[in-house]
Amino acid sequence: MAGRSPSQTIGPFFHEALRWREGGKVRFPGSGAPVVLVGRIFDGAGEPVGDAMVETWQKLPAGCAPAIASGSSNPYAFGRVESAKDGSFRIETSMPAGDAPSLDVAIFARGLLKPLRTRVYLAARDRAAADPQMKSLADSKRLDTLIARHSGGSEYIWDVRLQGEGETVFFAT
């Protein structure tokens, strides 16, 4: 029997220690245009991942300083939610600042020794492609995996594929 490595996992244990009360409602020191990001997480076989955790962080509206939200232990501009049994998640936030508004995302799930890091753009493809960090993907169809579909009102839809056909682009860490 081989020895165990320090990165092996027997989790996730999100329900024990990592769950945040109202973690799906991102707080800010001021108000901004409301945005709701909804989506689902799928594994390589196309099955929903019902025990993942999604963390988001984003640029604060202009003039806001990072801090801990009043009356909460949650920091400003940071969200954390578990996926439901059908792989769905929901984050309520404000439109991020910038020419290509985006949320940085970390996904923790069974079988992953480290989180997967990616980004979701709440902007049209041309604006996302103009982001200097997306220069290498600007002409690739894979950039589309990072763009949420605006479904009307304040809602955006973004599904994550952990591997296989249509795999979401993940960043090396």
C-alpha positions as CSV (number, residue, x, y, z in Angstrom):
1,M,0.0,0.0,0.0
2,A,1.4,3.4,-1.0
3,G,1.8,6.1,1.5
4,R,-0.7,9.0,1.6
5,S,0.2,12.3,0.1
6,P,-0.5,15.6,1.9
7,S,-3.0,16.7,-0.8
8,Q,-5.3,13.6,-0.7
9,T,-8.9,14.4,0.1
10,I,-11.7,12.4,1.8
11,G,-14.1,15.4,1.6
12,P,-15.7,17.7,0.8
13,F,-17.0,18.7,4.2
14,F,-18.5,22.0,3.3
15,H,-21.4,21.5,5.6
16,E,-19.0,21.2,8.6
17,A,-16.8,24.2,8.4
18,L,-16.9,26.2,5.1
19,R,-20.6,27.1,4.8
20,W,-21.3,30.8,5.1
21,R,-24.5,32.2,6.3
22,E,-25.9,34.3,3.4
23,G,-22.7,33.5,1.4
24,G,-24.6,33.8,-1.8
25,K,-25.4,37.5,-1.1
26,V,-22.2,39.4,-1.9
27,R,-22.0,42.6,0.2
28,F,-20.5,46.0,-0.6
29,P,-20.0,49.2,1.4
30,G,-22.2,51.1,-1.2
31,S,-24.9,50.2,-3.7
32,G,-24.5,49.2,-7.3
33,A,-26.5,47.7,-10.1
34,P,-27.8,44.3,-8.9
35,V,-26.7,41.2,-10.7
36,V,-27.7,37.6,-10.1
37,L,-25.4,34.8,-11.4
38,V,-27.1,31.4,-11.7
39,G,-25.7,28.3,-13.2
40,R,-24.9,24.6,-12.8
41,I,-21.7,22.6,-12.4
42,F,-21.3,19.4,-14.5
43,D,-18.6,16.7,-14.3
44,G,-16.9,15.1,-17.3
45,A,-19.8,12.7,-17.9
46,G,-22.3,15.6,-18.0
47,E,-23.7,14.7,-14.6
48,P,-24.5,17.5,-12.1
49,V,-22.0,18.0,-9.3
50,G,-24.2,18.4,-6.2
51,D,-21.5,18.8,-3.6
52,A,-19.3,21.5,-5.0
53,M,-18.5,24.9,-3.5
54,V,-18.3,28.1,-5.6
55,E,-16.3,31.1,-4.4
56,T,-16.4,34.4,-6.2
57,W,-14.5,37.7,-5.7
58,Q,-14.6,40.8,-7.8
59,K,-13.6,44.4,-8.1
60,L,-15.4,46.8,-5.8
61,P,-17.4,49.7,-7.2
62,A,-15.3,52.8,-7.6
63,G,-14.3,54.5,-4.4
64,C,-15.0,51.5,-2.2
65,A,-12.3,50.1,0.1
66,P,-12.1,46.4,0.9
67,A,-13.2,45.5,4.4
68,I,-15.5,43.2,6.4
69,A,-19.2,43.8,5.9
70,S,-20.9,45.5,8.8
71,G,-22.8,43.0,10.9
72,S,-21.2,40.0,9.1
73,S,-18.0,38.0,9.1
74,N,-18.1,37.9,5.3
75,P,-15.7,40.3,3.5
76,Y,-16.9,42.7,0.9
77,A,-17.0,41.6,-2.7
78,F,-16.6,37.9,-1.8
79,G,-19.3,35.1,-2.2
80,R,-19.3,31.4,-1.2
81,V,-22.1,29.0,-2.0
82,E,-22.6,25.2,-2.2
83,S,-24.1,23.7,-5.3
84,A,-27.5,22.0,-4.9
85,K,-28.1,18.3,-5.7
86,D,-28.8,19.3,-9.3
87,G,-25.5,21.2,-9.5
88,S,-27.1,24.6,-9.4
89,F,-25.8,27.7,-7.6
90,R,-26.9,31.3,-7.2
91,I,-24.8,34.4,-6.4
92,E,-26.5,37.8,-5.8
93,T,-24.0,40.6,-6.2
94,S,-23.5,44.0,-7.9
95,M,-22.1,44.6,-11.4
96,P,-18.3,44.6,-11.1
97,A,-16.3,47.6,-12.1
98,G,-14.3,47.7,-15.3
99,D,-14.6,47.7,-19.1
100,A,-15.2,43.9,-19.1
101,P,-17.0,43.2,-15.8
102,S,-16.1,39.8,-14.4
103,L,-16.0,37.7,-11.3
104,D,-13.0,35.6,-10.4
105,V,-14.1,32.1,-9.4
106,A,-12.7,29.1,-7.5
107,I,-14.5,25.8,-7.6
108,F,-13.9,23.1,-4.9
109,A,-15.4,19.6,-5.6
110,R,-15.0,15.9,-4.9
111,G,-12.0,14.5,-6.6
112,L,-10.2,17.8,-6.8
113,L,-7.1,18.1,-4.8
114,K,-6.9,21.8,-5.3
115,P,-9.5,24.4,-6.4
116,L,-10.1,25.1,-10.0
117,R,-9.7,28.8,-10.8
118,T,-11.5,30.6,-13.6
119,R,-13.4,33.8,-14.4
120,V,-16.9,34.6,-15.6
121,Y,-17.6,37.7,-17.7
122,L,-20.8,39.6,-17.4
123,A,-20.2,41.4,-20.7
124,A,-20.4,40.8,-24.4
125,R,-17.7,38.6,-26.1
126,D,-15.9,41.5,-27.7
127,R,-15.5,43.2,-24.3
128,A,-14.2,40.0,-22.7
129,A,-11.8,39.4,-25.6
130,A,-10.4,42.9,-25.1
131,D,-9.4,42.1,-21.5
132,P,-5.6,41.9,-21.6
133,Q,-5.7,38.7,-19.5
134,M,-7.7,37.0,-22.2
135,K,-5.4,37.9,-25.1
136,S,-4.4,34.3,-25.8
137,L,-8.1,33.3,-25.9
138,A,-9.4,36.3,-27.9
139,D,-9.8,34.3,-31.2
140,S,-10.7,31.0,-29.6
141,K,-14.1,29.5,-29.2
142,R,-13.0,28.5,-25.7
143,L,-13.5,32.1,-24.5
144,D,-17.2,31.5,-24.8
145,T,-17.0,29.1,-21.8
146,L,-16.1,32.2,-19.7
147,I,-19.0,34.4,-20.8
148,A,-22.4,34.3,-18.9
149,R,-25.6,34.7,-21.0
150,H,-27.7,37.7,-20.0
151,S,-31.2,36.3,-19.6
152,G,-32.9,39.6,-19.0
153,G,-33.3,41.9,-16.0
154,S,-30.4,41.4,-13.6
155,E,-29.9,37.7,-14.3
156,Y,-26.9,36.0,-16.0
157,I,-26.6,32.3,-16.6
158,W,-23.2,30.5,-16.6
159,D,-22.7,26.7,-16.6
160,V,-19.4,25.1,-15.6
161,R,-18.1,21.9,-17.2
162,L,-15.2,20.5,-15.2
163,Q,-13.9,18.4,-18.1
164,G,-14.7,16.9,-21.4
165,E,-16.6,18.5,-24.3
166,G,-17.2,22.2,-23.7
167,E,-14.8,22.2,-20.7
168,T,-14.7,25.5,-19.0
169,V,-11.3,27.3,-19.3
170,F,-9.4,27.0,-16.0
171,F,-6.3,29.0,-15.1
172,A,-3.0,27.5,-14.0
173,T,-2.2,28.4,-10.4
